[in-house]
């Protein structure tokens, strides 16, 4: 990836523009977006930054920038960045404890059957993989984590649930995620964490930020309950 090739910049509104870095989801692209975000957030007149898989939405104060000024500022900022100058030390690791018991994992048998694996193999492959937080969205604190191992790729549920309990750990296609609050959802539920993913006192308002490295750590039923986990919800 070369900074002179990416990103493409286009206006979305009078106060925002969209930077498109690639058409392909990848760690190098995600690293590059994280770098640009870190630089742009320091500039005066930048109101908000919304990074995603391959794009970055820049919201700016139109009293501070017009279209030409914001384009020029973004290009100058990006020209000073080496997209290959990213180290794993720049990544924060988040470890999330998960209870994979069937009483909180109503879809784990279906996932195992679809993937032609045992339940233990599903759990092993899920927790032995280190994931990347590619985007934050859907609800506050909901991090889209990828990529799951190929053998764990599983479709969303045909009929979404009207109520997915807080802390539910789920799979969909080549992604995994944790539901930070009670919401409707169509992902396959394979476990639950006792950890609160929303932190209103933090800068990011959430435990997981875009670009973080995330691992899941299996815990027992007793450990889950001691850490504050709840077994109700389904």
C-alpha positions as CSV (number, residue, x, y, z in Angstrom):
1,X,0.0,0.0,0.0
2,X,1.3,3.4,-0.9
3,X,0.2,6.8,0.5
4,X,0.3,8.3,-3.0
5,X,-2.3,5.7,-4.1
6,X,-4.6,5.9,-1.2
7,X,-7.0,7.2,0.0
8,X,-9.6,8.6,-2.3
9,X,-11.3,11.7,-0.7
10,X,-14.8,12.7,-1.5
11,X,-17.3,15.1,0.2
12,X,-20.2,13.5,1.9
13,X,-21.8,16.7,3.2
14,X,-20.8,20.3,3.9
15,X,-19.2,19.2,7.1
16,X,-17.8,15.8,6.3
17,X,-15.7,13.9,3.8
18,X,-15.0,10.2,3.3
19,X,-11.5,8.7,2.9
20,X,-11.5,5.4,1.1
21,X,-8.2,3.5,1.5
22,X,-9.0,0.2,-0.3
23,X,-11.7,-2.0,-1.5
24,X,-10.2,-5.0,0.4
25,X,-10.4,-5.6,4.2
26,X,-6.9,-6.2,5.5
27,X,-4.6,-5.6,8.5
28,X,-2.3,-3.2,6.5
29,X,-5.3,-1.1,5.5
30,X,-6.6,-1.1,9.1
31,X,-3.2,-0.1,10.4
32,X,-3.0,2.7,7.8
33,X,-6.5,4.0,8.8
34,X,-5.4,3.9,12.5
35,X,-2.3,6.0,11.7
36,X,-4.2,8.6,9.8
37,X,-6.9,8.8,12.5
38,X,-4.2,9.3,15.2
39,X,-2.7,12.2,13.1
40,X,-6.0,13.9,12.2
41,X,-7.5,13.8,15.7
42,X,-4.7,16.2,16.8
43,X,-5.8,18.9,14.3
44,X,-7.9,22.0,15.1
45,X,-11.3,22.0,13.5
46,X,-11.7,18.2,13.4
47,X,-15.0,17.5,15.1
48,X,-15.2,13.7,14.8
49,X,-13.5,10.7,13.1
50,X,-15.3,7.5,12.3
51,X,-12.9,4.7,11.1
52,X,-14.3,1.5,9.6
53,X,-13.0,-1.5,7.6
54,X,-11.6,0.4,4.6
55,X,-12.8,4.0,5.1
56,X,-12.5,7.0,7.5
57,X,-15.3,9.5,7.8
58,X,-13.9,13.0,8.8
59,X,-16.3,15.4,10.3
60,X,-15.0,19.0,10.5
61,X,-16.0,22.5,11.5
62,X,-17.1,24.3,8.3
63,X,-16.2,27.6,10.0
64,X,-12.6,26.3,10.1
65,X,-12.4,24.6,6.8
66,X,-14.0,24.8,3.4
67,X,-13.9,21.9,0.9
68,X,-10.5,22.9,-0.5
69,X,-8.9,23.6,2.8
70,X,-10.0,20.3,4.4
71,X,-8.8,18.3,1.3
72,X,-5.4,20.1,1.4
73,X,-5.0,19.5,5.1
74,X,-5.8,15.8,4.8
75,X,-3.5,15.3,1.9
76,X,-0.6,17.1,3.7
77,X,-1.2,15.0,6.8
78,X,-1.2,11.8,4.8
79,X,1.9,12.7,2.8
80,X,3.8,12.8,6.1
81,X,2.7,9.3,7.1
82,X,4.5,6.1,6.0
83,X,1.8,3.5,5.8
84,X,4.3,0.7,6.4
85,X,5.6,2.4,9.6
86,X,3.4,0.4,12.0
87,X,4.5,-1.9,14.8
88,X,2.6,-4.4,16.8
89,X,3.7,-2.5,19.8
90,X,1.3,0.2,18.7
91,X,-1.6,-2.2,19.2
92,X,-3.3,-2.6,22.5
93,X,-4.3,-6.2,23.4
94,X,-7.7,-6.8,25.0
95,X,-8.3,-10.2,26.6
96,X,-12.0,-11.1,27.1
97,X,-13.0,-14.0,29.4
98,X,-15.7,-16.2,27.9
99,X,-17.9,-18.9,29.4
100,X,-18.8,-21.3,26.5
101,X,-21.5,-23.3,28.4
102,X,-24.6,-24.3,26.5
103,X,-26.9,-22.4,28.9
104,X,-25.4,-19.2,27.5
105,X,-24.5,-20.5,24.1
106,X,-27.8,-21.5,22.4
107,X,-26.3,-21.7,18.9
108,X,-23.0,-23.5,19.6
109,X,-24.4,-26.9,18.5
110,X,-25.8,-25.4,15.3
111,X,-22.4,-23.8,14.6
112,X,-20.6,-27.1,15.3
113,X,-22.9,-29.0,13.0
114,X,-22.6,-26.4,10.2
115,X,-18.8,-26.4,10.5
116,X,-18.6,-30.2,10.9
117,X,-16.7,-29.8,14.1
118,X,-17.3,-30.9,17.7
119,X,-18.4,-28.2,20.2
120,X,-14.9,-28.5,21.9
121,X,-13.3,-27.9,18.5
122,X,-15.4,-24.8,17.9
123,X,-14.4,-23.4,21.3
124,X,-10.7,-24.2,20.8
125,X,-10.5,-22.6,17.3
126,X,-12.5,-19.5,18.5
127,X,-10.3,-18.8,21.6
128,X,-7.0,-19.7,20.0
129,X,-7.3,-17.1,17.3
130,X,-6.2,-13.5,17.8
131,X,-8.6,-11.0,16.3
132,X,-8.4,-7.4,15.0
133,X,-11.0,-4.8,15.8
134,X,-11.8,-3.6,12.3
135,X,-14.8,-1.3,13.1
136,X,-17.0,-0.1,15.9
137,X,-20.7,0.3,15.3
138,X,-24.2,-1.1,15.3
139,X,-24.5,-0.1,19.0
140,X,-22.1,1.7,21.3
141,X,-19.1,-0.6,22.1
142,X,-20.0,-3.2,19.5
143,X,-16.7,-4.2,17.9
144,X,-16.5,-6.1,14.6
145,X,-13.6,-8.6,15.1
146,X,-11.9,-10.5,12.3
147,X,-11.0,-12.8,10.9
148,X,-12.3,-16.1,12.3
149,X,-10.6,-19.3,11.1
150,X,-12.0,-20.5,7.8
151,X,-13.4,-23.6,9.4
152,X,-15.6,-21.4,11.7
153,X,-17.3,-19.4,9.0
154,X,-21.0,-19.6,9.6
155,X,-24.0,-17.7,8.3
156,X,-26.2,-15.3,10.3
157,X,-29.4,-16.7,11.7
158,X,-32.3,-16.9,9.3
159,X,-34.5,-15.2,11.9
160,X,-32.7,-12.7,14.2
161,X,-33.5,-12.7,17.9
162,X,-35.5,-9.8,19.3
163,X,-33.3,-9.8,22.4
164,X,-29.7,-10.9,22.7
165,X,-28.3,-10.7,26.3
166,X,-25.5,-8.4,27.2
167,X,-22.1,-10.0,26.9
168,X,-23.1,-12.6,24.3
169,X,-20.2,-13.8,22.2
170,X,-21.2,-14.5,18.6
171,X,-20.1,-15.5,15.2
172,X,-21.3,-14.4,11.7
173,X,-19.6,-15.1,8.4
174,X,-15.9,-14.5,9.0
175,X,-16.4,-12.3,12.1
176,X,-16.9,-12.6,15.8
177,X,-18.2,-10.0,18.3
178,X,-19.5,-9.4,21.8
179,X,-22.9,-7.7,22.3
180,X,-22.2,-4.9,24.7
181,X,-25.9,-4.4,25.6
182,X,-29.3,-6.0,25.1
183,X,-30.3,-5.6,21.5
184,X,-31.9,-7.5,18.6
185,X,-29.3,-9.6,16.7
186,X,-28.9,-12.3,14.1
187,X,-25.4,-13.6,14.9
188,X,-24.8,-17.1,16.2
189,X,-24.4,-17.1,20.0
190,X,-21.6,-19.4,21.3
191,X,-20.8,-18.0,24.7
192,X,-20.9,-15.0,27.1
193,X,-18.5,-12.8,28.9
194,X,-19.0,-11.2,32.4
195,X,-17.0,-8.2,31.3
196,X,-18.7,-4.9,30.7
197,X,-17.7,-3.6,27.2
198,X,-19.1,-0.1,27.7
199,X,-17.0,2.3,29.7
200,X,-18.5,5.8,29.7
201,X,-15.6,7.1,31.7
202,X,-13.0,6.2,29.0
203,X,-11.9,8.2,26.0
204,X,-13.4,5.7,23.6
205,X,-16.5,5.0,25.8
206,X,-15.8,1.3,25.2
207,X,-13.4,-1.5,26.2
208,X,-12.5,-2.3,22.6
209,X,-11.2,0.4,20.2
210,X,-10.7,0.2,16.5
211,X,-7.3,-1.4,15.8
212,X,-7.1,-3.3,19.0
213,X,-5.9,-6.9,19.2
214,X,-8.5,-9.1,20.9
215,X,-8.3,-12.5,22.4
216,X,-10.9,-14.7,24.1
217,X,-10.0,-16.7,27.2
218,X,-12.2,-19.6,28.3
219,X,-13.4,-19.6,31.9
220,X,-15.5,-22.0,33.9
221,X,-19.1,-21.5,34.9
222,X,-18.0,-20.8,38.5
223,X,-15.5,-18.2,37.3
224,X,-18.1,-16.6,35.1
225,X,-20.5,-16.2,38.1
226,X,-17.7,-15.0,40.4
227,X,-16.8,-12.3,37.9
228,X,-20.4,-11.1,37.8
229,X,-21.8,-13.0,34.9
230,X,-25.5,-13.6,34.5
231,X,-27.1,-16.8,33.2
232,X,-30.5,-15.2,32.4
233,X,-31.5,-13.6,29.1
234,X,-32.8,-16.3,26.8
